[in-house]
């Protein structure tokens, strides 16, 4: 992502993208990880809480490599929240719900950003001086990037590849024998996945396709109350 921006040479876009990504690292990734710890706590496992992970303090969640990856390629991660599945009444359901909490939190943040994006546009439509001003462009770019990055994080984490959240969700639907095989060979599965991501355009195209349609869906929902009030749609 950063390489593409540098090639484009738009300094304003570069600065806004870097600032938005930094905001995601210090504010959004902690929400993602805190959501894991909070849901695990509610389901009976306090491992994350006792390890100081049920907090929005970014220093408790920061992973330097994951943060750098977010700047470079648009996908990143924080330190995973420790979970003891045997503290759940239902081990597989507890793990699946705890895993689901992370990407869902990203989708919620993305929706809030899209809704604010829609409100920002409505304000600009009523005030053309604001629309043609720098402030509108800055707010629009920040909210758009914030929504896109959060959707990207959610979609990426939903992939059923260890150690992503999607793998925990998938295991809820797998028989115990298949689940055992899945985790036994998770390192091999992860390596194959990384090779496919780095050396083929397949996953990039799929992720971009899904990300675009999720954004369009959130925008449609955010636009709904405005349409009901008789305001023209985006």
C-alpha atoms as an extended CHARMM CRD file, in Angstrom:
* protein
*
       234  EXT
         1         1  UNK       CA              0.0000000000        0.0000000000        0.0000000000  PROA      1               0.0000000000
         2         2  UNK       CA              2.7330000000        2.4570000000        0.9580000000  PROA      2               0.0000000000
         3         3  UNK       CA              4.7340000000        1.6200000000       -2.1760000000  PROA      3               0.0000000000
         4         4  UNK       CA              1.7370000000        2.3880000000       -4.3990000000  PROA      4               0.0000000000
         5         5  UNK       CA              1.2280000000        5.7210000000       -2.6540000000  PROA      5               0.0000000000
         6         6  UNK       CA              4.8630000000        6.6950000000       -3.0610000000  PROA      6               0.0000000000
         7         7  UNK       CA              4.6810000000        5.8640000000       -6.7460000000  PROA      7               0.0000000000
         8         8  UNK       CA              1.5960000000        8.0620000000       -7.0870000000  PROA      8               0.0000000000
         9         9  UNK       CA              3.4380000000       11.0480000000       -5.6710000000  PROA      9               0.0000000000
        10        10  UNK       CA              0.3630000000       12.7200000000       -4.1120000000  PROA      10              0.0000000000
        11        11  UNK       CA              1.8240000000       14.0470000000       -0.8660000000  PROA      11              0.0000000000
        12        12  UNK       CA             -1.5620000000       14.9380000000        0.6360000000  PROA      12              0.0000000000
        13        13  UNK       CA             -2.8500000000       11.4280000000       -0.0050000000  PROA      13              0.0000000000
        14        14  UNK       CA              0.3370000000        9.9190000000        1.4180000000  PROA      14              0.0000000000
        15        15  UNK       CA              0.1280000000       11.9450000000        4.6320000000  PROA      15              0.0000000000
        16        16  UNK       CA             -3.5830000000       11.2510000000        5.1540000000  PROA      16              0.0000000000
        17        17  UNK       CA             -3.1150000000        7.5350000000        4.5050000000  PROA      17              0.0000000000
        18        18  UNK       CA             -0.2040000000        7.3140000000        6.9340000000  PROA      18              0.0000000000
        19        19  UNK       CA             -2.1220000000        9.2270000000        9.6140000000  PROA      19              0.0000000000
        20        20  UNK       CA             -5.2230000000        7.0760000000        9.1600000000  PROA      20              0.0000000000
        21        21  UNK       CA             -3.1560000000        3.8910000000        9.3010000000  PROA      21              0.0000000000
        22        22  UNK       CA             -1.4450000000        5.1410000000       12.4620000000  PROA      22              0.0000000000
        23        23  UNK       CA             -4.8920000000        5.7950000000       13.9450000000  PROA      23              0.0000000000
        24        24  UNK       CA             -5.8900000000        2.2130000000       13.1230000000  PROA      24              0.0000000000
        25        25  UNK       CA             -2.7610000000        0.8840000000       14.8520000000  PROA      25              0.0000000000
        26        26  UNK       CA             -3.2920000000        2.8330000000       18.0900000000  PROA      26              0.0000000000
        27        27  UNK       CA             -7.1050000000        2.8210000000       18.2320000000  PROA      27              0.0000000000
        28        28  UNK       CA             -8.6870000000        0.1410000000       16.0350000000  PROA      28              0.0000000000
        29        29  UNK       CA             -6.3970000000       -2.8680000000       16.5020000000  PROA      29              0.0000000000
        30        30  UNK       CA             -6.8240000000       -2.4910000000       20.3040000000  PROA      30              0.0000000000
        31        31  UNK       CA            -10.6150000000       -2.5330000000       19.8020000000  PROA      31              0.0000000000
        32        32  UNK       CA            -10.2750000000       -5.7560000000       17.7820000000  PROA      32              0.0000000000
        33        33  UNK       CA             -8.1860000000       -7.4940000000       20.4410000000  PROA      33              0.0000000000
        34        34  UNK       CA            -10.1750000000       -6.0850000000       23.3640000000  PROA      34              0.0000000000
        35        35  UNK       CA            -13.3240000000       -7.4840000000       21.7340000000  PROA      35              0.0000000000
        36        36  UNK       CA            -11.7430000000      -10.9520000000       21.7800000000  PROA      36              0.0000000000
        37        37  UNK       CA            -10.8490000000      -10.6290000000       25.4670000000  PROA      37              0.0000000000
        38        38  UNK       CA            -14.2490000000       -9.1650000000       26.4020000000  PROA      38              0.0000000000
        39        39  UNK       CA            -16.3010000000      -11.9020000000       24.7190000000  PROA      39              0.0000000000
        40        40  UNK       CA            -14.0290000000      -14.6030000000       26.1630000000  PROA      40              0.0000000000
        41        41  UNK       CA            -14.5410000000      -13.0320000000       29.6010000000  PROA      41              0.0000000000
        42        42  UNK       CA            -18.3240000000      -13.0410000000       29.1500000000  PROA      42              0.0000000000
        43        43  UNK       CA            -18.2020000000      -16.7000000000       28.1140000000  PROA      43              0.0000000000
        44        44  UNK       CA            -16.1760000000      -17.7240000000       31.1720000000  PROA      44              0.0000000000
        45        45  UNK       CA            -12.5110000000      -17.4080000000       30.2120000000  PROA      45              0.0000000000
        46        46  UNK       CA            -10.5770000000      -14.6460000000       31.9870000000  PROA      46              0.0000000000
        47        47  UNK       CA             -7.1620000000      -15.5360000000       30.5380000000  PROA      47              0.0000000000
        48        48  UNK       CA             -7.0980000000      -12.4040000000       28.3880000000  PROA      48              0.0000000000
        49        49  UNK       CA             -8.3430000000      -10.2500000000       31.2500000000  PROA      49              0.0000000000
        50        50  UNK       CA             -5.6810000000      -11.5450000000       33.6510000000  PROA      50              0.0000000000
        51        51  UNK       CA             -3.0330000000      -10.8520000000       31.0040000000  PROA      51              0.0000000000
        52        52  UNK       CA             -4.1220000000       -7.2120000000       30.7750000000  PROA      52              0.0000000000
        53        53  UNK       CA             -5.6700000000       -7.5430000000       27.3300000000  PROA      53              0.0000000000
        54        54  UNK       CA             -9.2140000000       -6.4110000000       28.1290000000  PROA      54              0.0000000000
        55        55  UNK       CA             -8.1780000000       -2.8150000000       27.5840000000  PROA      55              0.0000000000
        56        56  UNK       CA             -7.9890000000       -0.2320000000       24.7970000000  PROA      56              0.0000000000
        57        57  UNK       CA             -4.4140000000        0.6940000000       25.7550000000  PROA      57              0.0000000000
        58        58  UNK       CA             -2.5250000000        0.2120000000       22.4510000000  PROA      58              0.0000000000
        59        59  UNK       CA              0.7210000000       -0.6810000000       24.2210000000  PROA      59              0.0000000000
        60        60  UNK       CA             -0.9040000000       -3.8390000000       25.5730000000  PROA      60              0.0000000000
        61        61  UNK       CA             -1.7370000000       -5.0330000000       22.0630000000  PROA      61              0.0000000000
        62        62  UNK       CA              0.9830000000       -3.6450000000       19.7960000000  PROA      62              0.0000000000
        63        63  UNK       CA              2.8820000000       -6.0580000000       17.5720000000  PROA      63              0.0000000000
        64        64  UNK       CA              5.6630000000       -4.1360000000       15.7300000000  PROA      64              0.0000000000
        65        65  UNK       CA              5.7240000000       -6.4750000000       12.7320000000  PROA      65              0.0000000000
        66        66  UNK       CA              1.9470000000       -6.5140000000       12.4380000000  PROA      66              0.0000000000
        67        67  UNK       CA              1.8260000000       -2.7130000000       12.6490000000  PROA      67              0.0000000000
        68        68  UNK       CA              4.5140000000       -2.3650000000        9.9840000000  PROA      68              0.0000000000
        69        69  UNK       CA              2.6520000000       -4.8170000000        7.7520000000  PROA      69              0.0000000000
        70        70  UNK       CA             -0.4490000000       -2.6450000000        7.9730000000  PROA      70              0.0000000000
        71        71  UNK       CA              1.5400000000        0.3190000000        6.6420000000  PROA      71              0.0000000000
        72        72  UNK       CA              3.2260000000       -1.6820000000        3.8780000000  PROA      72              0.0000000000
        73        73  UNK       CA              0.5010000000       -3.9460000000        2.5220000000  PROA      73              0.0000000000
        74        74  UNK       CA             -2.7350000000       -2.7470000000        4.1260000000  PROA      74              0.0000000000
        75        75  UNK       CA             -3.2410000000       -5.8230000000        6.3320000000  PROA      75              0.0000000000
        76        76  UNK       CA             -1.8080000000       -6.1600000000        9.8160000000  PROA      76              0.0000000000
        77        77  UNK       CA             -2.3400000000       -7.6060000000       13.2520000000  PROA      77              0.0000000000
        78        78  UNK       CA             -1.7980000000       -7.0490000000       16.9480000000  PROA      78              0.0000000000
        79        79  UNK       CA             -0.6070000000       -9.5110000000       19.5790000000  PROA      79              0.0000000000
        80        80  UNK       CA             -3.1710000000      -12.3140000000       19.7960000000  PROA      80              0.0000000000
        81        81  UNK       CA             -5.2200000000      -12.4500000000       22.9770000000  PROA      81              0.0000000000
        82        82  UNK       CA             -4.4960000000      -15.6440000000       24.9610000000  PROA      82              0.0000000000
        83        83  UNK       CA             -7.5540000000      -17.8560000000       25.3310000000  PROA      83              0.0000000000
        84        84  UNK       CA             -8.0460000000      -21.0860000000       27.2740000000  PROA      84              0.0000000000
        85        85  UNK       CA            -10.8380000000      -22.9430000000       25.4570000000  PROA      85              0.0000000000
        86        86  UNK       CA            -11.3570000000      -25.3460000000       28.3620000000  PROA      86              0.0000000000
        87        87  UNK       CA            -12.7870000000      -22.5130000000       30.4540000000  PROA      87              0.0000000000
        88        88  UNK       CA            -15.7860000000      -22.3180000000       28.1290000000  PROA      88              0.0000000000
        89        89  UNK       CA            -18.8960000000      -24.3770000000       28.8030000000  PROA      89              0.0000000000
        90        90  UNK       CA            -18.8880000000      -25.2620000000       25.1190000000  PROA      90              0.0000000000
        91        91  UNK       CA            -15.2890000000      -25.2730000000       23.8930000000  PROA      91              0.0000000000
        92        92  UNK       CA            -15.9480000000      -25.0010000000       20.1470000000  PROA      92              0.0000000000
        93        93  UNK       CA            -18.7490000000      -22.4530000000       20.4400000000  PROA      93              0.0000000000
        94        94  UNK       CA            -16.7340000000      -20.3560000000       22.8890000000  PROA      94              0.0000000000
        95        95  UNK       CA            -13.7210000000      -20.2710000000       20.6020000000  PROA      95              0.0000000000
        96        96  UNK       CA            -15.8580000000      -19.4470000000       17.5670000000  PROA      96              0.0000000000
        97        97  UNK       CA            -17.7180000000      -16.5900000000       19.2810000000  PROA      97              0.0000000000
        98        98  UNK       CA            -14.5050000000      -15.1950000000       20.7530000000  PROA      98              0.0000000000
        99        99  UNK       CA            -12.8780000000      -15.2740000000       17.3180000000  PROA      99              0.0000000000
       100       100  UNK       CA            -15.9400000000      -13.7320000000       15.6810000000  PROA      100             0.0000000000
       101       101  UNK       CA            -15.8200000000      -10.7300000000       18.0340000000  PROA      101             0.0000000000
       102       102  UNK       CA            -12.6520000000       -9.3140000000       16.4520000000  PROA      102             0.0000000000
       103       103  UNK       CA            -13.7070000000       -8.9360000000       12.8040000000  PROA      103             0.0000000000
       104       104  UNK       CA            -17.2420000000       -7.9510000000       13.8630000000  PROA      104             0.0000000000
       105       105  UNK       CA            -15.7580000000       -5.0530000000       15.8430000000  PROA      105             0.0000000000
       106       106  UNK       CA            -13.9630000000       -3.9550000000       12.6550000000  PROA      106             0.0000000000
       107       107  UNK       CA            -17.2090000000       -4.0650000000       10.6910000000  PROA      107             0.0000000000
       108       108  UNK       CA            -18.9420000000       -1.9650000000       13.3500000000  PROA      108             0.0000000000
       109       109  UNK       CA            -16.1820000000        0.6570000000       13.1860000000  PROA      109             0.0000000000
       110       110  UNK       CA            -16.3480000000        0.5480000000        9.3850000000  PROA      110             0.0000000000
       111       111  UNK       CA            -20.1040000000        1.1520000000        9.4550000000  PROA      111             0.0000000000
       112       112  UNK       CA            -19.7010000000        4.1080000000       11.8190000000  PROA      112             0.0000000000
       113       113  UNK       CA            -17.0780000000        5.5600000000        9.4760000000  PROA      113             0.0000000000
       114       114  UNK       CA            -19.3480000000        5.0570000000        6.4470000000  PROA      114             0.0000000000
       115       115  UNK       CA            -22.2870000000        6.6660000000        8.2650000000  PROA      115             0.0000000000
       116       116  UNK       CA            -20.1340000000        9.6590000000        9.1920000000  PROA      116             0.0000000000
       117       117  UNK       CA            -18.9710000000        9.7520000000        5.5770000000  PROA      117             0.0000000000
       118       118  UNK       CA            -22.5910000000        9.9730000000        4.4780000000  PROA      118             0.0000000000
       119       119  UNK       CA            -23.3340000000       12.7370000000        7.0150000000  PROA      119             0.0000000000
       120       120  UNK       CA            -20.2250000000       14.6220000000        5.9100000000  PROA      120             0.0000000000
       121       121  UNK       CA            -21.4490000000       14.5050000000        2.3200000000  PROA      121             0.0000000000
       122       122  UNK       CA            -24.9070000000       15.7560000000        3.3280000000  PROA      122             0.0000000000
       123       123  UNK       CA            -23.3580000000       18.7110000000        5.1650000000  PROA      123             0.0000000000
       124       124  UNK       CA            -21.2290000000       19.4720000000        2.1160000000  PROA      124             0.0000000000
       125       125  UNK       CA            -24.2700000000       19.3350000000       -0.1490000000  PROA      125             0.0000000000
       126       126  UNK       CA            -25.9330000000       22.0390000000        1.9570000000  PROA      126             0.0000000000
       127       127  UNK       CA            -22.7680000000       24.1390000000        2.1230000000  PROA      127             0.0000000000
       128       128  UNK       CA            -20.8630000000       24.3910000000       -1.1570000000  PROA      128             0.0000000000
       129       129  UNK       CA            -18.0730000000       26.4420000000        0.4340000000  PROA      129             0.0000000000
       130       130  UNK       CA            -17.4300000000       23.5170000000        2.7710000000  PROA      130             0.0000000000
       131       131  UNK       CA            -17.6780000000       21.0480000000       -0.1310000000  PROA      131             0.0000000000
       132       132  UNK       CA            -14.9590000000       22.8110000000       -2.1220000000  PROA      132             0.0000000000
       133       133  UNK       CA            -12.7970000000       23.4480000000        0.9410000000  PROA      133             0.0000000000
       134       134  UNK       CA             -9.8350000000       21.5070000000        2.2610000000  PROA      134             0.0000000000
       135       135  UNK       CA            -11.5880000000       20.3760000000        5.4430000000  PROA      135             0.0000000000
       136       136  UNK       CA            -14.2030000000       18.3830000000        3.5270000000  PROA      136             0.0000000000
       137       137  UNK       CA            -11.4920000000       16.5960000000        1.5470000000  PROA      137             0.0000000000
       138       138  UNK       CA             -9.4860000000       15.7710000000        4.6740000000  PROA      138             0.0000000000
       139       139  UNK       CA            -12.5150000000       14.4320000000        6.5760000000  PROA      139             0.0000000000
       140       140  UNK       CA            -13.7700000000       12.5120000000        3.5470000000  PROA      140             0.0000000000
       141       141  UNK       CA            -10.3790000000       10.8920000000        2.9180000000  PROA      141             0.0000000000
       142       142  UNK       CA             -9.8780000000        9.9670000000        6.5730000000  PROA      142             0.0000000000
       143       143  UNK       CA            -13.3360000000        8.4000000000        6.9370000000  PROA      143             0.0000000000
       144       144  UNK       CA            -13.0990000000        6.5860000000        3.6030000000  PROA      144             0.0000000000
       145       145  UNK       CA             -9.6850000000        5.1220000000        4.4150000000  PROA      145             0.0000000000
       146       146  UNK       CA            -10.8160000000        4.2330000000        7.9350000000  PROA      146             0.0000000000
       147       147  UNK       CA            -13.7940000000        2.3120000000        6.5770000000  PROA      147             0.0000000000
       148       148  UNK       CA            -11.7770000000        0.5660000000        3.8570000000  PROA      148             0.0000000000
       149       149  UNK       CA             -8.9660000000       -0.4960000000        6.2140000000  PROA      149             0.0000000000
       150       150  UNK       CA            -11.4530000000       -1.8380000000        8.7820000000  PROA      150             0.0000000000
       151       151  UNK       CA            -13.3500000000       -3.7640000000        6.1260000000  PROA      151             0.0000000000
       152       152  UNK       CA            -10.0360000000       -5.1240000000        4.8740000000  PROA      152             0.0000000000
       153       153  UNK       CA             -9.0750000000       -6.2510000000        8.3800000000  PROA      153             0.0000000000
       154       154  UNK       CA            -12.4580000000       -7.9170000000        8.8720000000  PROA      154             0.0000000000
       155       155  UNK       CA            -12.4170000000       -9.7090000000        5.5160000000  PROA      155             0.0000000000
       156       156  UNK       CA             -8.8070000000      -10.7970000000        5.9700000000  PROA      156             0.0000000000
       157       157  UNK       CA             -9.4750000000      -12.1470000000        9.4720000000  PROA      157             0.0000000000
       158       158  UNK       CA            -12.5110000000      -14.0780000000        8.2720000000  PROA      158             0.0000000000
       159       159  UNK       CA            -10.2660000000      -16.2180000000        6.0520000000  PROA      159             0.0000000000
       160       160  UNK       CA            -10.3150000000      -19.7900000000        7.4530000000  PROA      160             0.0000000000
       161       161  UNK       CA             -6.5280000000      -19.9580000000        7.6530000000  PROA      161             0.0000000000
       162       162  UNK       CA             -4.5930000000      -20.4480000000       10.9340000000  PROA      162             0.0000000000
       163       163  UNK       CA             -3.9980000000      -18.3860000000       12.9730000000  PROA      163             0.0000000000
       164       164  UNK       CA             -6.6670000000      -16.0020000000       11.5930000000  PROA      164             0.0000000000
       165       165  UNK       CA            -10.0200000000      -15.7080000000       13.3450000000  PROA      165             0.0000000000
       166       166  UNK       CA            -11.7710000000      -17.4540000000       10.4650000000  PROA      166             0.0000000000
       167       167  UNK       CA             -9.9690000000      -20.6990000000       11.2960000000  PROA      167             0.0000000000
       168       168  UNK       CA            -11.5100000000      -20.7140000000       14.8010000000  PROA      168             0.0000000000
       169       169  UNK       CA            -14.9330000000      -20.0290000000       13.3400000000  PROA      169             0.0000000000
       170       170  UNK       CA            -14.5100000000      -22.7900000000       10.7510000000  PROA      170             0.0000000000
       171       171  UNK       CA            -13.5750000000      -25.3310000000       13.4260000000  PROA      171             0.0000000000
       172       172  UNK       CA            -16.9880000000      -24.8700000000       15.0570000000  PROA      172             0.0000000000
       173       173  UNK       CA            -18.5150000000      -26.5570000000       12.0100000000  PROA      173             0.0000000000
       174       174  UNK       CA            -15.8920000000      -29.2980000000       11.6610000000  PROA      174             0.0000000000
       175       175  UNK       CA            -16.0720000000      -32.7640000000       13.2470000000  PROA      175             0.0000000000
       176       176  UNK       CA            -13.5410000000      -33.2690000000       16.0400000000  PROA      176             0.0000000000
       177       177  UNK       CA            -11.3300000000      -35.5350000000       13.8960000000  PROA      177             0.0000000000
       178       178  UNK       CA            -11.1570000000      -32.9950000000       11.0760000000  PROA      178             0.0000000000
       179       179  UNK       CA            -10.5200000000      -30.1950000000       13.5720000000  PROA      179             0.0000000000
       180       180  UNK       CA             -7.6470000000      -32.1890000000       15.0800000000  PROA      180             0.0000000000
       181       181  UNK       CA             -6.1360000000      -32.7290000000       11.5990000000  PROA      181             0.0000000000
       182       182  UNK       CA             -6.6300000000      -29.0460000000       10.8000000000  PROA      182             0.0000000000
       183       183  UNK       CA             -4.6480000000      -27.8930000000       13.8260000000  PROA      183             0.0000000000
       184       184  UNK       CA             -2.0200000000      -30.6050000000       13.4420000000  PROA      184             0.0000000000
       185       185  UNK       CA             -1.1110000000      -29.2440000000       10.0070000000  PROA      185             0.0000000000
       186       186  UNK       CA             -1.8610000000      -25.5710000000       10.6380000000  PROA      186             0.0000000000
       187       187  UNK       CA              1.7530000000      -24.5050000000       10.1160000000  PROA      187             0.0000000000
       188       188  UNK       CA              1.8360000000      -26.1210000000        6.6700000000  PROA      188             0.0000000000
       189       189  UNK       CA             -1.5420000000      -24.5830000000        5.8000000000  PROA      189             0.0000000000
       190       190  UNK       CA             -0.2840000000      -21.1660000000        6.9140000000  PROA      190             0.0000000000
       191       191  UNK       CA              2.8960000000      -21.4560000000        4.8250000000  PROA      191             0.0000000000
       192       192  UNK       CA              0.9270000000      -22.4580000000        1.7090000000  PROA      192             0.0000000000
       193       193  UNK       CA             -1.4090000000      -19.5140000000        2.2940000000  PROA      193             0.0000000000
       194       194  UNK       CA              1.4880000000      -17.0510000000        2.6620000000  PROA      194             0.0000000000
       195       195  UNK       CA              3.0700000000      -18.3380000000       -0.5620000000  PROA      195             0.0000000000
       196       196  UNK       CA             -0.2260000000      -17.9280000000       -2.4260000000  PROA      196             0.0000000000
       197       197  UNK       CA             -0.6550000000      -14.3870000000       -1.1040000000  PROA      197             0.0000000000
       198       198  UNK       CA              2.8940000000      -13.3200000000       -1.9300000000  PROA      198             0.0000000000
       199       199  UNK       CA              3.3210000000      -14.9550000000       -5.3410000000  PROA      199             0.0000000000
       200       200  UNK       CA             -0.1450000000      -15.1380000000       -6.8910000000  PROA      200             0.0000000000
       201       201  UNK       CA             -2.8210000000      -12.4850000000       -7.5050000000  PROA      201             0.0000000000
       202       202  UNK       CA             -5.6450000000      -14.8810000000       -6.6130000000  PROA      202             0.0000000000
       203       203  UNK       CA             -6.2280000000      -13.8620000000       -3.0160000000  PROA      203             0.0000000000
       204       204  UNK       CA             -5.6310000000      -10.1990000000       -3.7210000000  PROA      204             0.0000000000
       205       205  UNK       CA             -8.3840000000      -10.2270000000       -6.3280000000  PROA      205             0.0000000000
       206       206  UNK       CA            -10.7990000000      -12.1580000000       -4.1020000000  PROA      206             0.0000000000
       207       207  UNK       CA            -10.1730000000       -9.9100000000       -1.0880000000  PROA      207             0.0000000000
       208       208  UNK       CA            -10.5810000000       -6.7610000000       -3.1760000000  PROA      208             0.0000000000
       209       209  UNK       CA            -13.8370000000       -8.0730000000       -4.6580000000  PROA      209             0.0000000000
       210       210  UNK       CA            -15.3180000000       -8.9220000000       -1.2510000000  PROA      210             0.0000000000
       211       211  UNK       CA            -14.0290000000       -5.7000000000        0.3170000000  PROA      211             0.0000000000
       212       212  UNK       CA            -15.6710000000       -3.5870000000       -2.3920000000  PROA      212             0.0000000000
       213       213  UNK       CA            -19.0430000000       -5.3120000000       -2.0150000000  PROA      213             0.0000000000
       214       214  UNK       CA            -18.9650000000       -5.0690000000        1.7860000000  PROA      214             0.0000000000
       215       215  UNK       CA            -18.2650000000       -1.3360000000        1.5040000000  PROA      215             0.0000000000
       216       216  UNK       CA            -21.1450000000       -0.9330000000       -0.9570000000  PROA      216             0.0000000000
       217       217  UNK       CA            -23.4330000000       -2.8530000000        1.4060000000  PROA      217             0.0000000000
       218       218  UNK       CA            -22.5190000000       -0.7070000000        4.4040000000  PROA      218             0.0000000000
       219       219  UNK       CA            -22.9820000000        2.4330000000        2.3200000000  PROA      219             0.0000000000
       220       220  UNK       CA            -26.4340000000        1.2350000000        1.2250000000  PROA      220             0.0000000000
       221       221  UNK       CA            -27.4530000000        0.6940000000        4.8600000000  PROA      221             0.0000000000
       222       222  UNK       CA            -25.9950000000        4.0590000000        5.9570000000  PROA      222             0.0000000000
       223       223  UNK       CA            -27.8260000000        5.7780000000        3.1140000000  PROA      223             0.0000000000
       224       224  UNK       CA            -31.1790000000        4.1820000000        3.9850000000  PROA      224             0.0000000000
       225       225  UNK       CA            -32.3720000000        6.7120000000        6.6210000000  PROA      225             0.0000000000
       226       226  UNK       CA            -31.4900000000        9.5870000000        4.2800000000  PROA      226             0.0000000000
       227       227  UNK       CA            -33.5400000000        8.0070000000        1.4910000000  PROA      227             0.0000000000
       228       228  UNK       CA            -36.4600000000        7.5050000000        3.8730000000  PROA      228             0.0000000000
       229       229  UNK       CA            -36.2870000000       11.2300000000        4.6660000000  PROA      229             0.0000000000
       230       230  UNK       CA            -36.5140000000       12.0070000000        0.9750000000  PROA      230             0.0000000000
       231       231  UNK       CA            -32.8830000000       12.9520000000        0.4750000000  PROA      231             0.0000000000
       232       232  UNK       CA            -31.2250000000       11.8480000000       -2.7350000000  PROA      232             0.0000000000
       233       233  UNK       CA            -28.9940000000        8.8080000000       -2.5060000000  PROA      233             0.0000000000
       234       234  UNK       CA            -25.2470000000        8.8260000000       -3.0080000000  PROA      234             0.0000000000
